[in-house]
Amino acid sequence: MRGAERFLLLSFRGVGVSGPRVFRRVLVANRGEIAARVARTCRRLGIETVLTVSDADVGSVPARQADKVIRIGPAPAADSYLNVDAVVGAALAAGVDAVHPGYGFLSENARLARACAAAGIVFIGPAPETLEASGDKLAAREHATAAGLPVLSGGHVGRAADQDTQPGPSGQDASSPAGRETRPTGHEASGGPFAALAARIGYPVLVKAAGGGGGRGLRVVRDPTELTGAVAVASAEAGAAFGDSRVYLERYVERGRHVEVQILGDGERVIHLGDRDCSVQRRYQKLIEEAPAPGLDDDLRDRLRAAAVTLGAHLRYRGAGTVEFLVDADRGEFYFLEVNARIQVEHPVTEAITGLDIVAEQIAIAEGRPLRLRQEDVTLAGHAIECRINAEDPARDFRPSPGTLSRAVFPVGAGYLRVDTHIQAGATVPPYYDSLLAKVIARGTDRSHALRTLGDALDRCVVDGVTTNLGLQRAIIADPAFAAGGVDTGYLGRWLADGGVGHG
């Protein structure tokens, strides 16, 4: 459907020239599989795509697929994909209507959202204020407690520690901008004030970065003598990764499951698209995701979904987002973790069981249209599981494996199988970015069916030229504990410690 046809369709539905905008050209400010994924929906909607690339990605598959390519800088992400001025400059030069940031990089950057607005360009994502509220984890905790969601006991030094199930303000300024650079004092960095807070929370505790995620700035502390070092390392790691060295403490849950809820909002109304389980992780990096989360009782599942919608309404959320929770497997309770104010890597499993195109919904909302769905319109059918295929070596502590691919073969299977990738034989895997090569997604009438389909698909995948985690993923899918469903976030570590390493 080309742009003119879409405009006529919108007009027929009562949306004319005085109503929402119709995007005709969108800048995709990202790389890899998500750049290819966003461009695919844009093509289906008749929207021209402009792709920003670094020097390392000029010859990439997404670059060849885009209608136009603009180089924005050298290979290092700081000089290209994280350069707000370069991205906005490219958007202005290309005359685009909107910018889609994908995930990672600048996807949750309030400065980019504001710069786009100042340039008369639509940012396909939440409002800058929402990005600030969700991007700063201390501010997000504040909003969660204000909305009535349970949070783990903890907080920042100098603030009153929150209670597990009695929400209350932590004292953190909810308006503090995400990503601001602050340095802890020498006493704070030494872990001194943290010691009293950790004692009140009770060991073990988790040291967490306030201004970012992805497993950076996270340390589990089981003994008070380890706290000083953990705070210093986590603070330094967070500062290097996010330009924000603040850290805070939370009670550590020994047997926790990572369960999240996909939401859509138009700034007035919020709905959910079901839940996902992302508990198979290595160093807090997700490897396998599935929808719906297996093994949850109906009451707990309903409360999780309702909590996500409540928080979304509190934030007047606009766009696609994910509310993440930690489910305490021993207590049968859940606690708010964070909001990811962007599309998630694992969004395909939700698309598989709902039949929706989440990128298309993002675009429709960004065009200014109200939600096209009511909650009762969302139907969840079957089960879907996704495996991330990464260029890394599980046998060498998941060391990245850049290089040139000599062979890349992925299976096809109408209806029950999907592969999102940006690679092919001859492609280069650069050392500068995330090691994700592809996502293999299997859908089934139930979880057993999805597992069988996924196992068969992984057996038919071939990637040569770099070391991958294909063997590891095959072994996990075949493991009886995973097949039973409901593993916790410590599952992979225990499995690897028992010698269950695979490589491909």
Buried (B, 14 or more C-beta within 10 A) or exposed (E): EEBEEBBEEBEEEEBEEEBBBBBBBBBBBBBBBBBBBBBBBBBEBBBBBBBBBBBBBEEBBBBEBBBBBBBBBBBBBEBBBBBBEBBBBBBBEBEBBBBBBBBBBBBBBBBBBBBBEEEEBBBBBBBBBBBBBBBBBBBBBBBBBBBEBBBBBBBBBEBBBBBBEEBEEBBBEBEBBBBBEEEBEEEBBBBBBBBEBBEBBEBBBBBBBBBBBBBBBBBEBEEBEBBBEBBBBBBBBBBEBBEBBBBBBBBBBEBBBBBBBBBBBBBEBBBBBBBBBBBBBBEBBBBBBBBBBBBBEEEBBEBBBEBBBBBBBBBBBBBBBBBBBBBBBEEEBBBBBBBBBBBBBBBBBBBBBBEBBBBBBBBBBBBBBEBBBEEEEBEBEBBBBBBBBBBBBBBEEBEBBBBEBEEBEBBEBEEBBBBBBBBBBEBBBBEBBBBBBBBBBBBBEEBEBBBBBBBBBBEEBBBEBBBBBBBBBBBBBEBEEBBEBBBBBBBBEEBBEEEBBBBB
